Amino acid sequence: MIRVMLVDDEQAARERLRQMLGPIPGVEIAGEAADGEQAIERIVELRPDLVLLDIQMPGCTGLEVAACLPTPRPKIIFCTAFDQYAVDAFELHAVDYLLKPVNRVRLARSIERVCQGDGLDAGGEVERILAALRTRNTRLLARSGDGYRVVPQSEVVHFFSDAGLTKLSTRDRAYLLDPTLNDLEQRLDPALFFRISRAAIVNLDCVTEVLPLVGGVAEVVLNTGVRLEVSRRRVKDLLQRLAGEDSGKEAC
């Protein structure tokens, strides 16, 4: 039995997918979501095996939802009415890609591939998506109370790991994140963010000072007043990155 979640901002589209999945043996509908924030919340909660994921949705795109999912990730089939995304999907060899209106035979074939474990390696495929997202102004889904808030990368001052939890800090407050720092390091824009230690990643535009300390380590001072330690092996790289920073980047 394969558990499937349907994510689309149009109820009619979700109902059509339900009807087409009904006759396929071994498929169970685990749940639905109508936008990106709800999608990641329900995926984390229900842990489906497969997500049929719309790309163009309010709040954040399906690509950004996929990038925010913690590991182990479900397998993903993108469904969209906008064929301009198809070129990126096929160039990435990322996941299966169904153009709306979804064809019943095409959907059944995709589900069969998933059930056979053929060609849809969620981990590796999503990593290819993350690589593509690095060149875009992507957003993050941060937990806020019982829901999620969409946070543009440009608003992030730093990320840090605390007691096994990943936290995102803006100028105003801190949020919890599902991805680990290792996951974030792979998906963040490397021109904007730098990992200064095992416990922290900083927005380079928010660094105001780098203070050398005894033992070859250093301390960065952020424009919020926060001070974070830079590990010895990362000090030189940090200074080089700051020296070569693009002056045209938007200030934090």
C-alpha positions as CSV (number, residue, x, y, z in Angstrom):
1,M,0.0,0.0,0.0
2,I,1.3,3.4,-1.0
3,R,0.0,6.5,0.9
4,V,-0.5,9.5,-1.2
5,M,-1.0,13.2,-0.3
6,L,-2.7,15.6,-2.7
7,V,-1.5,19.3,-2.7
8,D,-3.2,21.8,-4.9
9,D,-4.8,25.2,-4.2
10,E,-7.8,24.2,-6.4
11,Q,-10.3,21.9,-4.8
12,A,-11.5,20.7,-8.2
13,A,-8.0,19.6,-9.1
14,R,-7.7,17.6,-5.9
15,E,-11.1,16.0,-6.5
16,R,-10.1,15.0,-10.0
17,L,-6.9,13.4,-8.7
18,R,-8.9,11.5,-6.1
19,Q,-11.2,10.1,-8.8
20,M,-8.3,9.0,-10.9
21,L,-6.4,7.4,-8.0
22,G,-9.5,5.5,-6.9
23,P,-9.3,2.6,-9.3
24,I,-5.5,2.2,-8.9
25,P,-4.9,-0.8,-6.6
26,G,-2.6,-0.4,-3.6
27,V,-3.1,3.4,-3.3
28,E,-4.5,5.1,-0.2
29,I,-5.2,8.9,0.0
30,A,-3.4,10.0,3.2
31,G,-4.6,13.6,3.1
32,E,-4.9,16.9,1.2
33,A,-3.5,20.4,1.4
34,A,-4.6,23.6,-0.3
35,D,-1.4,25.8,0.0
36,G,2.3,25.5,0.6
37,E,2.3,26.2,4.3
38,Q,-0.5,23.7,5.0
39,A,1.3,21.2,2.7
40,I,4.5,21.0,4.7
41,E,2.6,20.9,8.0
42,R,0.5,18.0,6.9
43,I,3.4,16.2,5.2
44,V,5.5,16.4,8.4
45,E,2.4,15.2,10.4
46,L,1.2,12.4,8.1
47,R,4.4,11.2,6.5
48,P,2.9,10.1,3.2
49,D,5.0,7.9,0.8
50,L,4.2,10.1,-2.2
51,V,3.0,13.7,-2.7
52,L,1.2,14.9,-5.9
53,L,2.4,18.5,-5.6
54,D,1.1,21.5,-7.5
55,I,3.9,24.1,-8.3
56,Q,2.1,27.4,-8.6
57,M,0.3,28.0,-5.2
58,P,-0.3,30.9,-2.9
59,G,2.4,31.7,-0.3
60,C,5.2,29.5,-1.8
61,T,5.7,27.3,-4.7
62,G,5.7,23.5,-4.8
63,L,9.5,23.6,-5.5
64,E,9.9,25.5,-2.3
65,V,7.7,23.1,-0.4
66,A,9.8,20.2,-1.6
67,A,13.0,22.0,-0.6
68,C,11.7,22.6,2.9
69,L,10.8,19.0,3.7
70,P,12.9,17.3,6.3
71,T,14.4,14.0,5.7
72,P,13.4,11.3,5.0
73,R,11.4,13.0,2.3
74,P,8.4,11.5,0.5
75,K,8.6,10.8,-3.3
76,I,7.2,13.7,-5.3
77,I,5.3,14.0,-8.6
78,F,4.8,17.6,-9.7
79,C,1.5,18.5,-11.3
80,T,1.0,21.9,-12.8
81,A,-0.9,23.8,-15.5
82,F,2.1,25.9,-16.3
83,D,4.3,24.2,-18.8
84,Q,7.2,26.7,-18.4
85,Y,8.3,24.7,-15.4
86,A,8.5,21.5,-17.4
87,V,11.8,22.4,-19.0
88,D,13.5,22.9,-15.6
89,A,12.0,19.7,-14.3
90,F,13.2,17.6,-17.2
91,E,16.6,19.2,-17.3
92,L,17.0,18.4,-13.6
93,H,15.7,14.8,-14.1
94,A,14.2,15.7,-10.8
95,V,10.9,13.8,-10.4
96,D,8.0,12.9,-12.6
97,Y,6.1,15.9,-14.0
98,L,2.4,15.8,-15.0
99,L,0.9,18.7,-17.0
100,K,-2.7,19.6,-16.1
101,P,-5.3,18.4,-17.0
102,V,-3.6,15.2,-15.7
103,N,-4.0,12.2,-17.9
104,R,-5.4,9.1,-16.2
105,V,-3.0,6.7,-18.0
106,R,0.0,8.9,-17.4
107,L,-0.8,9.2,-13.7
108,A,-1.3,5.4,-13.3
109,R,2.1,4.9,-15.0
110,S,3.8,7.3,-12.7
111,I,2.2,5.6,-9.6
112,E,3.4,2.2,-10.9
113,R,6.9,3.5,-11.1
114,V,6.7,4.8,-7.6
115,C,5.4,1.4,-6.3
116,Q,8.2,-0.4,-8.1
117,G,10.8,2.0,-6.6
118,D,11.9,2.8,-10.1
119,G,13.3,6.2,-11.1
120,L,11.9,8.4,-8.3
121,D,14.6,8.5,-5.7
122,A,13.2,11.3,-3.4
123,G,16.4,12.1,-1.6
124,G,18.7,12.4,-4.7
125,E,16.1,14.0,-6.9
126,V,15.1,16.7,-4.4
127,E,18.7,17.5,-3.9
128,R,18.9,18.4,-7.6
129,I,15.9,20.7,-7.1
130,L,17.7,22.3,-4.2
131,A,20.8,23.0,-6.4
132,A,18.5,24.7,-8.9
133,L,16.8,26.8,-6.2
134,R,20.1,28.2,-5.0
135,T,20.2,30.6,-7.9
136,R,16.7,31.9,-7.1
137,N,15.4,34.2,-4.4
138,T,13.7,31.3,-2.5
139,R,11.8,31.4,0.7
140,L,11.6,29.2,3.8
141,L,8.7,27.8,5.7
142,A,9.3,28.5,9.4
143,R,7.1,27.1,12.2
144,S,5.2,29.8,14.1
145,G,3.0,28.6,16.8
146,D,0.6,26.0,15.3
147,G,1.2,27.1,11.7
148,Y,4.0,28.2,9.3
149,R,5.2,31.6,8.2
150,V,6.9,32.1,4.8
151,V,10.2,33.9,5.4
152,P,12.2,35.3,2.4
153,Q,15.9,34.4,2.6
154,S,16.8,38.1,2.6
155,E,15.0,38.5,6.0
156,V,17.1,35.8,7.7
157,V,19.9,37.1,9.9
158,H,21.2,33.7,11.0
159,F,20.3,30.0,11.5
160,F,21.5,28.1,14.5
161,S,21.1,24.7,16.1
162,D,20.1,24.6,19.7
163,A,19.4,21.4,21.7
164,G,18.7,19.4,18.6
165,L,16.4,22.0,17.1
166,T,17.0,24.2,14.1
167,K,16.1,27.8,14.5
168,L,15.8,30.7,12.1
169,S,16.5,34.2,13.4
170,T,15.2,37.4,11.7
171,R,15.6,41.0,13.1
172,D,12.4,40.6,15.0
173,R,12.1,37.0,16.3
174,A,13.2,33.4,16.1
175,Y,11.3,30.5,14.4
176,L,11.7,26.8,14.4
177,L,12.6,25.0,11.1
178,D,12.2,21.3,10.1
179,P,15.3,21.0,8.0
180,T,18.7,20.5,9.7
181,L,21.6,22.9,9.2
182,N,23.1,20.4,6.8
183,D,19.9,20.5,4.7
184,L,19.8,24.2,4.8
185,E,23.5,24.6,3.8
186,Q,22.7,22.6,0.6
187,R,19.7,24.7,-0.3
188,L,20.7,28.3,0.7
189,D,22.1,30.8,-1.7
190,P,25.9,30.4,-1.2
191,A,26.5,34.0,-2.3
192,L,24.4,35.2,0.7
193,F,24.9,32.6,3.4
194,F,28.0,31.1,5.1
195,R,28.3,28.3,7.6
196,I,30.6,29.6,10.4
197,S,30.5,26.5,12.6
198,R,28.6,23.2,13.1
199,A,26.0,25.2,15.0
200,A,25.4,28.3,12.9
201,I,24.9,29.7,9.4
202,V,25.0,33.5,9.0
203,N,23.7,36.0,6.4
204,L,26.9,37.7,5.1
205,D,25.0,40.9,4.6
206,C,24.2,41.0,8.3
207,V,27.8,40.6,9.5
208,T,29.2,43.9,10.9
209,E,32.4,42.7,12.6
210,V,34.8,39.8,12.7
211,L,36.8,39.7,16.0
212,P,39.9,37.4,16.2
213,L,40.0,35.4,19.4
214,V,42.7,33.3,21.2
215,G,43.4,30.0,19.6
216,G,42.7,30.9,16.0
217,V,39.0,31.1,16.3
218,A,36.9,34.3,15.8
219,E,33.6,35.9,16.6
220,V,31.2,37.5,14.3
221,V,29.0,40.4,15.3
222,L,25.7,40.6,13.5
223,N,23.6,43.8,13.0
224,T,21.2,42.5,15.6
225,G,23.9,42.5,18.3
226,V,24.2,38.8,18.3
227,R,27.7,37.3,18.6
228,L,28.6,33.9,17.3
229,E,31.8,31.9,17.3
230,V,33.5,31.0,14.1
231,S,35.4,27.7,14.1
232,R,39.1,27.9,13.5
233,R,39.0,26.2,10.1
234,R,36.3,28.5,8.8
235,V,37.8,31.9,9.8
236,K,40.0,32.3,6.7
237,D,37.1,31.3,4.3
238,L,34.7,33.7,6.0
239,L,37.1,36.6,5.7
240,Q,37.7,35.8,2.0
241,R,33.9,35.6,1.4
242,L,33.4,38.9,3.1
243,A,36.2,40.6,1.1
244,G,34.7,39.3,-2.1
245,E,31.1,40.1,-1.3
246,D,29.0,41.6,-4.1
247,S,28.4,45.2,-3.2
248,G,25.2,45.2,-5.3
249,K,23.5,42.8,-2.9
250,E,20.4,44.0,-1.1
251,A,21.2,45.1,2.5
252,C,19.7,43.0,5.3
